[in-house]
Amino acid sequence: MRVQVEDTVTLEAPGELVYAVLADADRYRDWLPGVSATEILAQEGDITVVELRAAPGGGGNARGAALSVELIHSPPTALHFSQVDLYAGLGVTGRLKLAGDGATTTVHGRLTRRLPFFAWRRKARLRKFLAQGLEALAARAAQLASATEEAAIDAAGDPGETERRKILEVTRRPDGSTRVWYRGEVLR
Amino acid sequence: MPKSSEERALSTTVQVDTIFQEIALFADLNSRSRRRLLAQCVPKSYPAGALVLEEGDTALGLFLIGSGEVEVFKTEDGQRVPLARLRAGDLLGEMALFDEAPRSASAEALKPTECLLLTRGGFHAALQEEPEILSRIVPRLVQRLRSTQDRLVELEAREEDEAEGIPPGAAPQRSAPSARKRSASDTATAFVQAQHALLVGGATGVAASARVFAGFLRAVAEEAELAEPEDLPTLARHLPQSLLAAGRRVLTEAERVPEQTLDRTLLELRRNRGRKG
């Protein structure tokens, strides 16, 4: 039995910024619910295979488990993903589509999974997972979109930690406006 | 009257299905298998001048070109050497479905290009749902490897003739390739069978694929007349790099398999690997 759930969220952030967050698989651990560690396993062009490790204290079957997920990027409008570990074909596949007007971005998410007929309750779990993921994405994007110089310094933690500073940097332009860098790219 | 989005999607699916039928690699698939593969494909667009593949990158997927034009090229001494131009219905990088060897050439879109991307992960997912796909693709692959091998044999023979000053057409009949070349062709077949085993391993458990891989190593060792089949460094000289990489992956996976489920050869390989590591 194939189950499919869909959800849509509108974010107060430009599409490039939202996509930058989605494209940065190595940082999913910073915002994706239930993920405590990430490792990029392989990368070629727009394809990334990333291992997501669930938090040891997490609930359900995912406790401490690791999933290999393949991401196919079509920036700045779509991201396809599917589970590619030993359970490939039985795992979750999905797609996020982005559309926006510059200031806001609508993200439509769809998750699909094959389940045995007696496991229909898991559909609710899948729906919850999608809703939580989109909510977390919204929070992450809002955090970056409203970033101030002070927030950047907070995010950097130790100011000497240059790798962290590259992730989020905010500088002040001569006209007083702020410029936000995320992973080495100017977002606004 | 303009078509609705559903009609457009349906017409695109029918077009792609027709293209799938015309591709030699997928020609033996039935419509259900083609649908399974199609379901795993992701549409991609590249503007003119965009790099689709880069030489040396880890190969993770194949591209089915739907429209546009792509040039395959190598870079030698800083110079671009064009190898082929691919158009609608052509496949790009199909070996990525079977191994993670680095790309042997780059590819650039010469015109705005639409294609379908089938990643190895997507291919494996389709195989899990429809294992028959593999049995219909492998013979085609073997056929391709054999014909490539035959072409190489022919080229080598021509070069030998030229070196000996024998004019074209006056060469003695070469009905059968030499024993060495025939055995290379058999190795190519075994290579595909081993890849097959590795893929099936994803569906049936790593121990089974590791067993077949170990069997393949034994066969290569015999062919190379090696006294110690488990001597991987020596074997490496007789194996394609990609197969070794695939084998290493299987062996790494096999580390997680309990010892009692592994056969003797695999155990020896594991222990040997442990000693060297």
Boltz contact constraints between the chains, C-beta under 6 A:
constraints:
  - contact:
      token1: [A, 42]
      token2: [B, 58]
      max_distance: 6.0
  - contact:
      token1: [A, 42]
      token2: [B, 60]
      max_distance: 6.0
  - contact:
      token1: [A, 44]
      token2: [B, 57]
      max_distance: 6.0
  - contact:
      token1: [A, 44]
      token2: [B, 58]
      max_distance: 6.0
  - contact:
      token1: [A, 44]
      token2: [B, 60]
      max_distance: 6.0
  - contact:
      token1: [A, 47]
      token2: [B, 60]
      max_distance: 6.0
  - contact:
      token1: [A, 47]
      token2: [B, 61]
      max_distance: 6.0
  - contact:
      token1: [A, 47]
      token2: [B, 119]
      max_distance: 6.0
  - contact:
      token1: [A, 70]
      token2: [B, 119]
      max_distance: 6.0
  - contact:
      token1: [A, 70]
      token2: [B, 121]
      max_distance: 6.0
  - contact:
      token1: [A, 72]
      token2: [B, 42]
      max_distance: 6.0
  - contact:
      token1: [A, 80]
      token2: [B, 42]
      max_distance: 6.0
  - contact:
      token1: [A, 84]
      token2: [B, 121]
      max_distance: 6.0
  - contact:
      token1: [A, 88]
      token2: [B, 124]
      max_distance: 6.0
  - contact:
      token1: [A, 88]
      token2: [B, 125]
      max_distance: 6.0
  - contact:
      token1: [A, 88]
      token2: [B, 128]
      max_distance: 6.0
  - contact:
      token1: [A, 89]
      token2: [B, 125]
      max_distance: 6.0
  - contact:
      token1: [A, 89]
      token2: [B, 128]
      max_distance: 6.0
  - contact:
      token1: [A, 89]
      token2: [B, 129]
      max_distance: 6.0
